């Protein structure tokens, strides 16, 4: 066996990734959530209700920005798959370059010049949203690909992605809790803290700094894993547009991957509409204070995401990933919609009731648990698909495969937000509206669009997830064949050196 192959071996059990590395990898997702979730949750509200931009224009921005992601996500994935650096590996050069541009563009989104209005204000929102998403792609596609490469073991991959998912929750829940009590606290001058214009500058400065630090820390603390991560083979061609299109063909030529992506598209539509409507629902449908919103998201999602973190790997020890994914796709579709459905049936606590927040939090927890488990399961499944393609084509494609995950993560607050904006325009939702003073019919339609309607794409996603076919036995057979090919390759390199 060659010295090079020894250098690639982990000095500990190759099936076990050090806890420090799991934490360092996982924490990177906090910044992804902070950046994209903040813009997704507040961008449209800020530009429409605070700055006065037409709702269709405010909702069109994330929808248009997704076209940039459609190019940048797979492009960066393919580039990082084929990138060569003995010192820095395939992924880390991208991860180290991106943090500062991400932070700067995030700040710019929430700080347009006061003189801008109409088309100019729309253009500012669009340009900096595209820049933010592009540099987030430069970081997070290689980051997720690295997570898929950290282990070769079926359940260990689930454990690694559990850390990624858990820290992603911290970014989202922390965003709502800290911001609702610090930057967007309710005052006597504002019916809801999220409607205060002066709150957005200190908010954007602070979050931008946090994003930069978190991304750099995650990249720096995973540098020690580079010697144990796959590198492009000596015969693999360098990145180019011909190779890029070939990589796309290989990825979507995999039946399991194709069905996962179709399902993820449908699921993202559901999550995107709910995400676009969510802040409006909390403020105008449930008539919650900003502090209540922070507590609700933190408490409800805490139980859900901790459940996913603790139990996903145990679930995969007993059940195949397909069964887990299909089941949680159904429950993720139904549970978050239940508060509105029960309200429409006259079976849910009234606004202002002491039972309202606990009731909503219960269903948020159930939905968060479902979302947590399905997210972990799908990302773990993509690592198994990477093994399939490595066996079939002789190349590791974690970058191109995980790029679709980042694309759909941004799709759910892009196309979905656009549809939400259209729905708000159709129901004639007023600009700079005051909670409790919006017409009851408009509020009713707000609830219908947010919940009962969105169940449909979620159930469509569950159907396509059921087409995924990699089970534990299939995974094990693929790993055996890959191990034989790697052993043969090592022997050939040794013979050549002799």
Secondary structure as UniProt FT lines:
FT   HELIX           3..8
FT   TURN            14..15
FT   HELIX           19..45
FT   HELIX           46..50
FT   HELIX           55..82
FT   TURN            86..91
FT   HELIX           92..109
FT   TURN            114..115
FT   HELIX           118..149
FT   HELIX           154..178
FT   HELIX           179..183
FT   TURN            188..189
FT   HELIX           193..195
FT   TURN            197..198
FT   HELIX           199..221
FT   HELIX           223..228
FT   TURN            234..235
FT   HELIX           241..252
FT   HELIX           255..280
FT   HELIX           281..285
FT   HELIX           290..318
FT   HELIX           321..335
FT   TURN            336..337
FT   HELIX           338..344
FT   TURN            345..346
FT   TURN            351..352
FT   TURN            354..355
FT   HELIX           356..393
FT   HELIX           398..411
FT   TURN            412..414
FT   HELIX           415..426
FT   TURN            427..428
FT   TURN            431..432
FT   TURN            435..436
FT   HELIX           440..450
FT   TURN            451..454
FT   HELIX           455..465
FT   TURN            466..467
FT   HELIX           472..497
//
